[in-house]
């Protein structure tokens, strides 16, 4: 198991289902680029309701950061080349939506800030 913090872009629409035991979950893919610009596809699954709620607000191409347990995977592509990726059991999600809410909450109210009136 690898503890991972991965940032990238959502690829495709997330899928929301319920397991046979009644537990809701979300599955989605994140494309992350390395420093050479090559993409690595991460297959993600989230059981945390907070993470599921965050992913529900996103659509294909949106920026996302996930934390969780990662496992390396290897498969053969349609063209016969060997490909690599990560399977991630997601514990936390951070999106631009979260950043906007945090920024708005930290803004002063009433037009005054610590430097005085505007």
GIRAFEN-V665253 format. One record per backbone hydrogen bond with DSSP energy under -1.0 kcal/mol. CO is the residue of the C=O (numbers start at 1). NH is the residue of the N-H. If there is no record, write none. Layout:
co;nh
CO;NH
CO;NH
This chain:
co;nh
2;70
4;68
6;66
8;64
9;31
10;61
15;27
17;25
19;22
23;19
25;17
26;46
27;15
28;44
29;11
30;42
31;9
32;40
34;37
38;34
40;32
41;86
42;30
43;88
44;28
45;90
46;26
48;52
49;53
50;54
51;55
52;56
55;58
59;62
62;10
64;8
65;94
66;6
67;91
67;92
68;4
69;89
70;2
71;87
73;85
75;83
77;80
81;77
83;75
85;73
86;43
87;71
88;45
89;69
92;67
94;65
95;99
96;100
97;101
98;102
99;103
100;104
101;105
102;106
113;116
116;113
